[in-house]
Amino acid sequence: MILWDNLGSVIFPSCQLLFYCNNALEVEIQAIKVGISMAIEWSNLLVLVQSESMVALSSMTNASLDKSPNGQLVREIKNYMLQREFKLVKIPRSQNMVSHCLANYAQMARSTACWLQRPSPFIHNLVLADSKPFTSE
C-alpha cells in the first residue's frame, strides 16, 4: 500500500504480512481496508482508492460480496467510507507496480513495514514510474 498526496508525492509506503488469506481477492480487499484506514488517519482530503481489481472496487459500492467470505471486510470498508469522501478508480496492473513490489517484500521478508518521509531504496524507481498527480475530475 502506498499513500500519495494530491500532487503525486509519497506520504508513505507500507506493507503488511498477511499470515492467512483465502485468495487474491481477499488480499486486495485487505489492502484496500488498510489503505483507507491509514488515509483517514493521515489526511483530511478526498481519498482516491486505486486498485487493479474491478471486483474488489465494485464490492465497495454494491452488495455483491456482502454474503461472501469477504463480506465482513467489505462492510468494514463501507463503514470507513462513511467518514470521508472517497473516489474508487480502476487502474491497470502496470500502474500498480509499487504495491506489487511491497506485497512481495512482505511475503519474502515475512515482515510488516512502513517507511515515513521517503520510500525505501528498493522501490524508489517504481515510485517514480507510478507517480502521477491526481485530479478529482
Steps between C-alpha positions, in 0.01 A plus 500: 500500500631842416347827614552788255402864538296688240818609317627145454760513779538209737368549853610149592514148361423204721451127481344247732562131525171311482536168677189353342289590198261290296565657160630799306170686537525483879857635482383791284207579731731483805739745330213737420379482860844577645558776245168670571556474874845659471380769260230605747765534771757687289293734285179698500482523120305298245633143499565339163489120528681339209487129429546274203215280627164608361329237718652648817413857399143419397440321830549837674196647323259207478396191694679249274732365771295575811420132559833363383793399723634853438173665604621611843804673350282672241259620771793642700620688191150635434491629859834677447363652181224671697765713674649667194461558130648212300548453129547143373719465192589189299860515384701263280753269661779696331413802720497294819856367504597661832220317678602169345862552600396584858277193519786280380733660754258427786476136393871445443620692808207365706468852630268796542666835426432870446743759367426856609613808305648312204465163333744218562781482242370169361180667373641843410502449121153344504368797698635735234335292226162470680488859627232705329324808634134446591216704358153452644329538162 
